Amino acid sequence: MKTGSTHYLRASRLQSGVMLIEVMIAIVIFAFGILGIVSLQGVAVSQVSDAKYRSDASFLANDLIGTMWLGDRTAAALQAKYNTGNPGYTTWKNKVVGTLPGATFLEPTVDVDNAGKVTVTISWLPPNAPAGSAYHYYRAVAQIQ
């Protein structure tokens, strides 16, 4: 019997600290999992805000095109009122600048050709974008007759 109890004491000494190592490994695995979830949440928030800006840009471009449809639809009248720098453009541009972040640095453009084809280009820079980030663009093309 004495040999059995001695064997038990030796085995318990050899295993002392194993549970602590197992707990530490479990904590490390859990920490990596939490970091992954936090990173995923950050990417999700970024994607949602980017989708909102794309939606706003689409709305603003379609708003301008809808306004063009309501007025005089001749190519000359559209060019005189809505081409970049003209009065209708300036009013619309102020809406764009007030809605999209970074739109003041790279102004939106409106081009109406002689056939009544309208090209609206809107660009914006998301807030908190790292230095040197590329602008995001939205371009809408419509034929107004």
N, C-alpha and C positions, 0 to 999 in steps of 0.2 A: 504494500500500500504506500509505503514511503516513496517509492519510485514514481508512482502515479501522481502524487501531489507535487513532487519536484518537477516533473514534466509539465504539469499545469502552470507552475510558477514561471518556468522558462518561457513557455509559449505566450503567457500574458505579457512578460517583459519584452519579448520580440515584437509584439503587436501594439505596444504602447505608442500613442501618437498617430496611429493609422487613421483613426476616426477624425482627428484634427486635419489631416491632409485631405481626406475626403470632403470635409466641410469646406475647406479653402477652395478646392477645385469646383465644388458646387457653386460657391459664391462668385467665382470668376466666370463660370458659364452663365450664371444668372445676370451678371453685370454686362456681359457682351450682348445678351438678349435685350436688356433694357436699353442699351446704347443703340442697338439696331432699331428698336421701336421708336425711340426719340428721333433718330435720323429720318426714318420713314415719315414721321409726323411733320417734320420740317419740310421735306420734299412735297408732301401733300398740300401744305399751306401755300408753298410757292406756286405749285401748279394751279391751285384754285384762284389765286390772285392774278396769275397770268391769263387764265381763262376769262376772268372778269374784264380785264383790259381789252382782250380780243373782242369780247362781246360789246363793250362800249364803243370800240373803234368801228365795228360793223354797224352798230346803231347810228353812229354819227355820219358815216358814209351814206347809209341808206336814207337818213333824214335829209341830207343835202340833195340826193338824187330825187327823192320824193318832192322836195320843194321845187326842183327844176321842172318836174312833170306838171306841177300846178300852174306855172307861169307860161310865158311865151316860149314855145319849144323850138323856135327857129335857131339854127346854129349860130347865126350872128348875134342874136339876143342873148343866148346862153354864154357865148364867149365874152360879150361886153359886160355881163353881170357877174359871172361865176369863175372865169379863169383866174388863176393865182394873181392876187393883188387888186382885184376889182371889188366893188362894194358888197356884193352878195357873199363873196369869198371871205372878206374880212369879218363879217358878222358870224359866219359859220366857224372860221378859224378861232375866234374868241371862245366859242363853245368847246372846241377841241382842246384848246390850251387849258381851259378850266376843268376839263374832265380827265384828261390823260396826263400822267406824270411824265415830265421830260419832253413834252411836245413843243416847248418853247425853243429848244435848241435846234431841232430839225423840223422846220415848219411843214405842215401838211400841204399837199399840192393838188390842184384841180386843173385838168387839161380837157378842153372841149375842142375837138377838131372840126373841120368844115362839114363833115358828114353827120355831126351830132353825136359822135361817140365820146362819152365822158369817162375819164379815168381819174379816180380819186385815190390818192395815196396818203395814208396816215402812218406816222411813226411815233414811237414812244419808248422811253427808257424806264424800266420798272424801278420803283424806289428801292433803295438799299442795294442796288446792283453794284458789283465790284467795279473798280476803275478799269476802263478799257472794254467794258461789256458792249456787245453789239445791240443796236436798236432793234426793236421788234416792228414789223411792218404789217399793214393791212392794205390791200389794194382791191378796189371794186371797179368794175368796168360795166357801163350800161350804154345802150343805144337809145337816145331820146329823139323822137320824131313827132 
